[in-house]
């Protein structure tokens, strides 16, 4: 089984390369000239896109093919006071440059809208804002010229006192989304509310590919082991929504998230790095029936955690543990 590792948004290795530079609405409102403020926001966005391109080049140089883009490329893009601002025409060249680089090097990129983007909400105003945020992420991917294989990953959301009703509401709201939003989504289990089994049920109902977060599954489960769910999770990556824009002869590997608990007393928070042993226990269990899987590392040390994990895997490979290191960010795992 081919395993490719990626990381989230920021680098702890490359200095002064934040793709998430921002400006608060309070600072924006202090400006006397609104147009000057919009130009400032566009300039910050250019810096973010430039630094994104720098990170992608760093990734290619390090053999990293999987990367999560920050949602903060354009500051205040979905703020209610700036709904008349459309920055995409002004930033078309920068977005296209990022997208062209992604396509040239065959990178797999994604977004993860924040926890305020919830389709299970019973509040109409929250739903409107959530759909607006999902549309913004799709608009960024379209501005990069990326196919529907570049997706946004979300959680089901809150239970609001009745989990089955919340799940049904999520499904209802999902069916009301435009097709261009539906085809860009993946669904992930969370660490407190909707566990992996419940998330899988919704994924299957809607035909959405499911991202299994094995850390979340360890702290929020019904007694099942993560690899027991894997055969059905893997099937969700064959749905029409999952394979939209996948070229003939190619495939889109399932994706999982991994992180390690910060401490026994704080099991839900993420540690700086990733413990290889629990991860390998899962990967070896699924290796026989999984040709390939992409692993998004959600550790605090970002790409530093990826490099640390690869060093640990190299040591295990040398000890003859059924691991073959393929390059700087991928391995082959024997069952």
Buried (B, 14 or more C-beta within 10 A) or exposed (E): BBBBBBBBBBBBBBEEBBBBBBBEEEEBEEEEEEEEBBEBBBEBBBBBBBBBBBBBEBBBEBBBBBBBBBBBBBBBBBEEEBEEBEBBEBBEEBBBBBBBBBBEEEBBBBBBBEEEBBBBBEEEEBBEBBBBBBBBBBBBBBBBBBBBBBBBBBBBBBBBEEBEEBBBBBBEBBEEBEEBBBBBBBBBBBBEBBBBBBBBBBBBEBBBBBBBBBBBBBBBBEEEEBBEBBEBBBBBBEBEBBBBEBEEEEEBBBBBBBBBBBEEEEEBBBBBBBBBEBBBEBBBBBBEEBEBBBBBBBBBBBBBBBBBBBEBBEEBBEEEBBBEBEEBBBBBBEE
